[in-house]
């Protein structure tokens, strides 16, 4: 997935690498909502992450996954998993590489939510 220039200065996506490997487990695509800014995209899905205003984000990929979730997806959708050779074998390494970026985004989101809840 490519993190675009609009992510610069974004409260959640700022500082993420330009090329971020994430789990895409969907066949759906969508149009960018009105007044939204695209934060990330890929060749197959041009809208992978977006922001509307200052406090609403949409993600069309799985930032939250761990090895248990990868296994659950693969078991629940074996035909889809078969189209991703090495999915299970590569998952630990891929998830380890994603972890610092995932944790940064989720920490930022939790901090924003806590600040706004006060």
C-alpha positions in Angstrom: 0.0 0.0 0.0 1.3 3.5 -0.8 0.9 6.1 1.8 0.3 9.4 -0.1 1.6 12.9 0.4 -1.8 13.9 2.0 -0.7 11.8 5.0 1.9 14.3 5.9 0.6 16.2 8.9 -2.3 13.8 9.3 -2.9 13.1 13.0 -2.8 9.3 12.5 -0.8 8.7 9.3 1.9 11.3 9.5 5.4 9.7 9.4 4.3 6.3 8.1 6.6 4.9 5.4 5.6 5.5 1.8 5.3 1.8 1.2 3.5 0.0 4.0 2.7 -3.7 3.7 -0.7 -4.5 5.2 -3.3 -7.2 5.0 -5.9 -6.6 2.3 -8.7 -9.1 2.8 -11.5 -7.8 0.6 -12.7 -7.7 -2.9 -14.6 -4.5 -2.6 -13.7 -1.1 -3.8 -15.3 2.2 -3.0 -15.4 5.8 -4.2 -13.8 8.4 -2.1 -16.5 10.0 0.1 -17.4 13.7 -0.5 -14.9 16.1 1.0 -12.5 13.2 2.0 -8.8 13.2 1.5 -7.1 10.0 0.3 -4.3 9.0 2.7 -3.3 5.6 1.2 -3.9 3.6 -1.9 -2.7 0.6 -3.9 -2.8 -0.5 -7.5 -5.9 -2.6 -7.1 -7.8 -0.4 -4.7 -7.2 3.4 -5.1 -8.9 4.2 -1.7 -7.3 2.3 1.1 -7.4 5.0 3.8 -9.0 8.4 3.9 -9.9 11.2 6.3 -13.0 13.4 6.4 -12.5 16.6 8.3 -10.4 16.5 11.4 -11.8 13.5 13.2 -13.1 10.7 10.9 -11.0 8.1 9.2 -11.8 5.2 7.0 -9.6 2.2 6.4 -10.1 -0.6 3.9 -7.3 -2.9 5.1 -6.6 -4.7 8.3 -4.2 -2.8 10.4 -5.4 -4.6 13.6 -4.5 -8.1 12.6 -2.3 -10.5 14.6 -1.4 -14.1 13.8 -4.7 -15.4 15.3 -6.7 -13.2 13.0 -4.7 -14.2 9.9 -5.3 -17.9 10.8 -9.0 -17.1 11.3 -9.3 -15.4 8.0 -7.5 -18.3 6.2 -9.7 -20.9 7.9 -12.9 -19.0 7.3 -12.1 -18.3 3.6 -9.9 -21.1 2.3 -10.5 -20.3 -1.3 -9.3 -16.7 -0.8 -6.3 -17.9 1.3 -5.3 -20.2 -1.6 -4.8 -17.2 -3.8 -2.2 -15.8 -1.4 0.7 -18.3 -1.5 2.8 -18.1 1.6 0.2 -16.2 3.6 0.5 -18.2 6.8 4.3 -18.8 6.5 5.1 -15.1 5.9 2.6 -13.7 8.4 4.8 -13.6 11.4 7.6 -11.7 9.6 5.1 -9.3 7.9 3.2 -8.7 11.2 6.5 -8.0 13.0 7.4 -5.4 10.3 4.0 -3.8 10.5 3.8 -3.7 14.3 5.6 -0.4 15.0 3.5 1.4 12.4 0.3 -0.2 13.5 1.0 0.6 17.2 1.8 4.2 16.3 -1.5 4.7 14.4 -3.5 3.0 17.1 -1.8 4.9 20.0 -2.5 8.2 18.1 -6.1 7.3 17.6 -6.6 6.3 21.3 -4.9 9.6 22.4 -7.2 11.6 20.1 -10.3 9.8 21.4 -9.3 10.3 25.0 -8.5 14.0 24.5 -11.8 14.6 22.8 -13.7 12.6 25.4 -12.5 15.0 28.1 
